Amino acid sequence: MPATSSASATPPTPGVELTALLADRELGLRALTGAGERAPAVAVHAVHASEMADPSPYLLGGELLLTAGAQLEADADAYVARLVAAGAAALGFGVAPVYEEVPPELAAACARHGLPLLEVPPRTPFTAVARTVWRLMAEARTRELRRVTEAQQSLAAAAARPDPVPALLRRLAATLGGHATLLPAGGQDPGRDAGQGTGQDAGQSAGQGTGQAATRHAGRDLPPEAAGALAALLTRVGAPGGPATATDAAAGWQLTAYPLGGEGQVLGVAVPDRTPGDHAITAIAAVLLTLLTTHRPAGTEAGALTRLLLGGSPAEALGPGPWHVVHARGTGDPQALAAALGTVLVDARGEEVRLLAEREPGPLPGWRLGVSAPADPGALAGAEAQARRALRRAEAARAPLARHTAGGLDALLDPAEALTHARELLAPLAPEQVRTLRAWLAHHGSWDRTAAALGVHRNTVRQRVARCTALLGRDLDDPDTRMELWFALRTLDRQDNSPVT
C-alpha cells in the first residue's frame, strides 16, 4: 500500500540545490569545481562545519561541509575521498582565516572525485550559509505542502465526476507531470502495450468497451524501456504475496507501483523527477481509486459494524481478513490516517489512535505506528497486544514504524529457500555494511566492541548501522529482526561467503 499519508501529513523536506546557494548574492559563493553538468543535480540536506582532519565519521550524507582548512591534511586526495565515501554533497572552503586562497591540490582532488567545491569569501560567516540553507529548505517545504493540499482538492474533484476513474488518473498524471497506469484485478500486463499505448489519456489498452477489466493509462508517453519496467513492477506488486510497494528507475523515469485494496488492482506512476510530495499525492489518489474500484457488497466496514451491533461476534461481523491492528501516536488527523490506511474502523479516543485495517501499513509522516501480524477476526485480541508492544518499540527506537515479527524462521528450514531469503533480505547492503552488521550482531549491539573488532572508530560503526537500518527498513532493536538477520548472515557464511546479489 502507499507508504505516505494524505495531505495532512508532512512530506519530507526537499533538499536545497547548489545552484540556489550560488545564486544568492548576499553569500557570494563561487563554484570552483562541480559547477557544470552535475551541480544542478546536487542537493544539500544539511550544513556541517568542521576543522577536523577527518570529519567523515560525523557525516550522515547530503551535507555541505564547511571548513577553513585549519587541519587540512597534506594528502588532500585522501581527505576528499573520505568525504565522498561518507556521502558529503559538497565542500565549502572559507578563505582568509588560514589560507589566502583555496589550495590548488584540494581543488584538483575535488575535481578528480566529483565533489563540488565552493569558495566562501572572507565576508561570509559559515552561519550565514547555514541559515540560508535552512531558509530555503523551509520555503521548499511550504511550497510542497501547498502543492499536496491543492492536489488533494483537485483529485477529490476529479473523483466526483461522472467518469471518476479516468478523470482521477488524468488529474494524477497532470499533477505529477508524468504518467499513471491502473491495472485492475485480472487485467492485461501493460508491458504488452509498452511504447504504443501509454499516452491514451485514460483509455483502455486491453480493448475498448471492457470497462474496469481493462488497463487504463493517462499522461505522458513512456519510452519502451520505462514502460516495460513499470509493467514488471505492476505485475510484481499485483501478484499474490507481492510487496506492499515497489520502485524502480528506467530511461530517466522514476517508477512506483502501489496495490489497491485486496483485490489485485495496482496503481503505477512514472515521473521524470520525483519530489517529496509525489508520494503523498499518489497516496491520496490510491485511497480514492480503492474506494471507487473495490467491490464490497455486504462486506463493508459499515456493514460489519451493523452486524456486530445486531448481536454478532467480531469474528462473524468482519470479513475473513487477514486484518492488521494498528496503534498510532502522532500529531496528524486520525481521520486522514484512517483514509491513508483505507479503513473507517478507527478509535481516536485518548493519546493513542487504534485502527483495524485490511491493508498492511507503511511508514506515514507525522505518526509512529505499531502494527500487528496479520490476524483473522477471531485472533484480534492477541493482535491488539502485538500492536501495542510494537508501538512501544517504535517510540523507544524513535522509528516511524515497528511491526510485530514472529521470526520468519519457517521459511529458512529448506536450505535453498534459506539462501534465497538471505540474499533477498541483505541485498540492499554493500559488502562493508554486511561485514559491519555481522560484527555488530555478534557483539550484541556493542558499539565499542564492534569498533575494536573492525578496527574503526565507534562513530563509524554507528553511521554504518544507521545506514543498514535505513536500507533494510527494519527495526534493528527488535530481537526478532536481529535473529532473522543473524540467521541470514550465517546462511551466507555456510555457502562459502556467497555474494549478496
N, C-alpha and C positions, 0 to 999 in steps of 0.2 A: 504494500500500500504506500501511498505517498508518505514521505518522511517529514513533511513540513505541514504546519498548521495553516489555517486560513489567514485572512488579512489582519486579524487581531494579533497574530504572532509577529514577533520582531525578526525580520530577516537578518542574517549575519551582515556585519558592517563591511562594505566594499573597501578594497584597498585604494591607495592613492597612487596614481600613475606618476612616474618620474617627470613626464612632460609637464604635469600640473605644477610640480615644485619648481622646475626650471623656468616656467612662465611667470612665476611670482617675482616681480621686480624688486620688491622690498627685501627679499632674501639675497638676490644677486648671485645665485648659484651658477656655476659654469660646469658643463659636462666635458670631461677630458677623455673618457672612453665610454662606450656603450650609448652614444647619443645618436646612433644611426638606426638601423632597422629594428634592433632589439629594444631600444629604450621605450617606445610606446607600450610594449607588452609587459614591462616590468612594473609590478605593483608593490608598494610599500605598505605593510600592515602594522608596523611598529617602528619606533626610533629608540636606539640604544647608544649611549655614549660610553666609551671605554678607552683607557690608555694602557690596558694590559697588553703584554706581549702576545698573549694568545686568548682572546675573548671568546673563541668558538664554543667552549663548554657552556656558556651562558646565553647562547642564542637558540631560539626555537624555530627559526626560519621566517623569512619575509621581512627582516629588519633592515632599516637603513642604519648602518653602523657609523657613528661619528667619532673621529679621533684627530688629535693634533700630532700624533706620532711620537709622543714622549718616550715610549719604549718600543718603537718600531725596530724590529729585528733587522740585522744586516741582510738576511735572506728574505727579501720581500716576496719572492715567489712562494715560499713555504707559508708565509703569513696569509697571502691571498688564497692559496689553495685550501687552507683550513677554513677560511670564511665561506668559500664556495661550498665545501663539503657540509658545512653547518647550515646551509640554506640562506645565507645573507642575500638580501635583494640588491643592495648597492652599498658602496663605501663613500662616505663624505669626509674629506680631509680639510681641516682648518689650518690655513696658513698664517704665518707671522709669530705665534707664540713660541714655536720650536723651529720650524722650517720657514724660510722666506718664500719657498715655492714647493709645490708638490714634488717629491723625489722622483726623478725620471725612471728609476728602477721600479718604483711602486706602480707608476702609470703603465710601464711595459708589462708588469706581471698581471695587472687587471685586464689589459688588452688580451694577453695570452689566454687567460682563464675565462674571459667573457663576463667579468664583473664590472658593472657600470661604476665609474669613478667620478665624483663630483667635487669641485673645488669650492670650499666655503670661505668667503672673503673675511678679512680681519674684523670688519664692522658688524658681522652677523653672528650673534651668540648661538650656540648649539640649542639653547632653549627656544629660540625663535623658530628654528627649523622644526623642533618637536611640536610646538604649539600650532604651527601651520599645518602639519600633518594631521593633528587631532581635529583641527577646524575643518579641513577638507573631508576627513572621514565622517564627521558629524553631518556635514552638508550632504554628502553622498547617501548616508543612511536616511536622512529626512526625505530625499528625493525618492529613494527606493520604497520607503513606507507609503509615500503618496502614490507612487505607481501601483503598489499592491492594492491599496484601497480603491483606486479608480478601476483597476482590473476587476475587483470583486463586484463592483456595481455594474460594469459592462457585461460581465459573464452572467450575472443574475438576470439582467435584462434580456440577454440572448436566450436564456433558458425559459423565459416566459413567452417566447414567440411561438406561432403555430407549428413551426418546424424546429423544435428546440435542439435536437442533437446536431444536425448540420450547422445550425446557426451558432451553437456554442463552440463547435470545432473551428468555424471560421473566425470567431472572435478570439479564441485562444491563440490560433496561429498568427493573427494580426497583432495581438498584444505582445507576443514573444518575438515577432519579426522572423518567424521560422515556419515550421511545418508541423501538423498534427495528424495522427492516424488513430482511428478507433477500430480495433479488431474484435468483433462480437464473438460470443461463445460459438465454437464450431466454425468460425469464419475462415476464409481462404487466407493462406500465407501471403501477405502483401509483397513478399520478395518476388513472387511470380510476375508482379507488375512493375518491378523495380526499373525506374528510368523512363516509364512511359505513362504512368497514371498518377503520379504523386501530387500533381497540381490540379486535381479535378474539382477543387473548391467544394469539398464535402460531397463529392459524387460517390458512386458505388463502383468499386473496382472489380467486384465479383459478379457483375451482371446487374443491369438496371432493373428496377422493379422488385428486387428481392427484399426491400425494406431493411430491417435491422439484422438480417442474416448476412449482409454484405459488408465488406471492409469499406470504411469511409476515410477520405483524405481531404485535407484543407491546407491552404497556404502555399508556400513556395515549393517549386520543384526541387527534388533532391538529385544529386548526381548518382549514378548507378551504384557506386561503392557505398555511399552513405545509406541509400535506400535498402541495399542488401543487408547492411549491418543492423539497421533499425528492424528489418523483418526478422533477423535472427534473435534480437532482443525480445521482440513481441512473442515469438514462439517459445523462447526460454521462460519468460515470466508467466505466460499463459498455460504452460504445461503443469499437470498435477504435481504438487510438491515443489514448484518453482520458487525462486527467491521473491522477497517482498518487493524489491525494485531491482533494476539492472541499468547500468550506464556503460557507454562506450563512446568512442570518437572515431570518425572516419571522414576522409576527404575534407577536413577542416570544419566538420559539423560535430556538435556535442549532442549525444543521443541519450534518451532516458525512456524507460518503459515502466508503467505502473499498472498493477492488476486492479480491476474494479469489482468490488464485492466478491462473492464466492462462486460466480457462475462462469468463469473462464474468460470474461471480457478483459481487454487490455488496452490502455491508452499509451501511445507513443508520441514523443515530441522530439523535434530536432531544431537546434538553434545554432547559428554561426558563432555566437559568443554568449556564454552562459553568465548571467548576473545573479547576485544573491537572491533577488526577489523572484526569479523564474520558478524556483521550486515551490514557493508559497502560492504563486499564481496557478501553477499546474495542479497543486493540491486542491485548490478551490474548484477548478474545472473537473477534477476527478470525482469529488464529492457530488457535484451536480450531475455529472454523467451517470454515476452509480444510482442516484435517485431516479433518473429519467429512464434508465435501461434495465434495471434489475427488477425481475418479476417476483413479487411477494404476495401471492393471493391469500390467504388466511394465515400467513406466517410472519406478518409484520410485527414489529415491536409493540405497536398499539394493540394488535390482536392478542399477542401474548399476555400483555398486562390485563386485558379484559378477561381472558380465560382464567388468569390467576385470581382476580377479584371475584369471579363467579364460583370459586371453590376448588379450582385445580391446584395441583402442586407445581413447584417450579419446573420439575422435570417434564410435566405434562404441558405446561404453558409455553415453554420455549421450544424452538426448533432443535433439531438434533445437534447442532453446533458443528465443529468444536467452538467453544466460547473462550474468550480471554477476559479475566478480571483485571482491571487497571486501577491502581491507586496513583493519584497525581497531586502534586503540590506546586503552586506557582502563582503568578500574578495575572495570568490571562483570563479570558472569559470562558467559564466552564461550558457554556453552550457552543462556543466556537470550537473548543476542544472536542466536544462530542460530535460536532459536524465533521471535523477532520478525521475522526475515527469511524464515521458512518453509522452512528447509533444515536438513539434518543434515550437509552437506558442510562441515565446519569443521576447520581446523588451528590448534590453540591452543598450539602449542609456541613458546616464546620470548616476547618482549615484544609482538610484533605478532600479531594474530589474522587468519588468512586464511580467507575463505569463498567459496563458489561458490553463487550463488542465481539462481533464475529471476525473482524479483521485484526490481524496482529499489528500493533502499533510500531512505528519507528520513532526516533527522537523528534521532539516538537519544541521549537524555540519558545522560551518563556516558561517551560514546565520541566519538572523532574518526574519521571514515570517509573513505577514498579509494575511489572507485567507478569502475570501468572503463566504457567504452562497451559497449553490447550486442554480444555476440560469439557466433558459432556454435562448436560444440565444437572445430573444427579451428583456431581462432584464439585459444585460451586463453593461449598463451604471450605474445602481444602484449598481451592484456587484463591479464595479470598485471603487466607493466611499467607499463601505464597506471594501474592501481590503486595501485601503489607510489608513482609520481610524484604522483598525486592526494593521497595521504595526506601526503606531504611538504608539499604546498601548503597543505593544511588545517592542519597543525601550524604552519607559518610564519605563516599568517594568523590563527591561533587561532580557526579556524572549525570548526563541528561536522561539516561535510561538504564535500568537494570532489569534483567529477566530472571525468572526462576529457571535454573538449568538443572535438569535431572541427571546430567553427566554425559549422556550420549555414548556410553561405552558399549552398548549392544551392537552398534554399527562397526565396532572395532574388533569384534570376535573373529571375523574372517580375515586372514592376512591380506588378501588382495583388496578387500574393502577398507581395511585399516590403512594401507598405504595410500589409496586414493583419497581417503578422508584426510589423512595427514598432509598430503601435498596441497589439497584444496584449502585446508584451514590455514596453512602457513604460506600460501602463495603470495600474499601481499608483501611479505618481508624479504629484505635483502639478506644475503648470507651473513653479513656482520650483525644484523639485527637478530637473526636466528641464533647466532653464537651468543649474543648478549642475553637473549631471553632464556636460553638453556642454562647459562651460568646463574642468572638471577633466580630462576625457579629452583635450581639445585641448592642454592644458598638461602632458600626460604624467604626471598624478598629482601635480603640484607644488602643495602647499598654499599657499605664499606667492604664486606667480604667479597661481593661480586667484583667491585673495583680492583681489589687486590688480586683476585684470580685472573682477571683480564689484563691487569697492568695498565689501567686507565684511571682517570680522575672520577670520583664518585658522582660529580655532576654530569659527566659524560654518560654514566650508567643511567642516571635519572632521565636525561634527554632521550636516550635510545629507548628506554622502557616506555616513556610517554609517547614516543613515536609509534612503537609497537601497539600500544593501546588504541591510538587513532587509526592505524592501518587495519587492525583486526576488527575494530568495532566491538570489542569485548571488554567486560569489566574484569580486569586482572586482579582485583581484590576479592573476587568471588572464588571460593575454594573449588567449586565445580569446574569453573573455567580454567583455573590453574592445573587441575588434574587432567582435563581434556588436552590442554596444550602439552603437558608433560608426556602423556601417552603418545601424542602425535610426534613429539621430538624423539622419543625412544623408538617409535616405529621407523622413523627415518634412519636412526642410528643402526638399527638391525638390518637395514637394507644397504649396508656399506656406504652410509652417508650419501644416499641418493639425492641429487639436486632438487631443490624446491622449484617446481615449474607450474 
